[in-house]
Amino acid sequence: MNTTTPLEETLALALKLAPKERLQLIERVASSVEREIEAATSAEKQPEEHWGRNLLRLLDELGPIEMSYPEIEDSVEWVRTIRRDEQAQRLGDWGEDE
């Protein structure tokens, strides 16, 4: 049964390298750690984008929205018309005109 960890196996292989290759390995590992630290630090430094900007970007991605009754300019009257249409659609014609 093999009880060595992947780290120990990797270290054993690294120690078999020539001195110049070990130095190159050390430099590569150190630079990868440095990049990860820099990436984490830069992510922390950047302020979160304002929710309004996120909303505007989303609306731009969606494109134009087709509106019902674009000719009605009064918002209250527009809402009343939409509600009246929705109610008529839900309830159907129950003989209300009689």
C-alpha positions in Angstrom: 0.0 0.0 0.0 1.4 3.4 -1.1 1.1 6.0 1.7 3.0 8.8 0.0 1.1 11.9 -0.9 1.1 13.6 -4.3 3.2 16.4 -2.8 5.8 14.0 -1.5 6.0 12.2 -4.9 6.3 15.5 -6.7 9.0 16.6 -4.3 10.9 13.4 -4.8 10.8 13.9 -8.6 11.9 17.5 -8.3 14.9 16.6 -6.2 16.0 14.2 -9.0 16.3 17.2 -11.3 19.6 18.9 -12.1 20.4 22.0 -10.1 19.6 24.3 -13.0 16.3 22.6 -13.7 15.4 22.8 -10.0 16.1 26.6 -10.1 13.8 26.9 -13.1 11.1 24.9 -11.3 11.4 27.2 -8.3 11.1 30.3 -10.4 8.0 29.0 -12.3 6.3 28.0 -9.0 7.1 31.3 -7.4 5.9 33.3 -10.4 2.6 31.3 -10.6 2.0 32.0 -6.9 2.8 35.7 -7.5 0.3 35.9 -10.4 -2.4 34.3 -8.2 -1.8 36.8 -5.4 -1.9 39.7 -7.8 -5.1 38.5 -9.4 -6.7 38.1 -6.0 -5.5 41.6 -4.9 -6.7 43.3 -8.1 -10.1 41.6 -7.8 -10.4 43.0 -4.2 -9.3 46.5 -5.3 -11.8 46.9 -8.1 -15.0 48.3 -6.7 -18.2 46.5 -7.5 -20.0 48.0 -10.4 -23.1 50.0 -9.4 -26.3 48.0 -9.8 -27.8 50.7 -12.1 -24.9 50.2 -14.6 -25.5 46.4 -14.5 -29.2 47.0 -15.1 -28.5 49.3 -18.1 -26.1 46.8 -19.6 -28.7 44.1 -19.3 -31.3 46.2 -20.9 -28.9 47.0 -23.8 -28.3 43.3 -24.2 -32.1 42.6 -24.4 -32.7 45.1 -27.1 -35.9 47.0 -27.8 -39.0 46.0 -25.9 -42.3 45.8 -27.8 -45.0 47.7 -25.9 -48.7 47.4 -26.0 -50.6 50.6 -26.9 -47.5 52.8 -27.5 -49.9 55.6 -28.6 -51.2 56.1 -25.0 -48.9 58.6 -23.4 -50.6 58.9 -20.0 -49.1 56.1 -17.8 -52.2 55.8 -15.6 -54.5 55.4 -18.6 -52.0 52.9 -20.1 -52.1 50.8 -17.0 -55.9 50.9 -16.9 -56.1 49.8 -20.5 -53.7 46.9 -19.9 -55.6 45.8 -16.8 -58.9 46.0 -18.6 -57.5 43.8 -21.4 -56.1 41.3 -19.0 -59.3 41.1 -17.0 -61.3 40.6 -20.2 -58.9 37.8 -21.3 -59.1 36.1 -17.9 -62.8 36.3 -17.5 -63.9 36.1 -21.1 -67.3 37.3 -22.2 -69.9 36.5 -19.5 -72.6 38.6 -21.1 -71.5 41.8 -19.4 -72.9 43.9 -22.3 -76.5 42.6 -21.7 
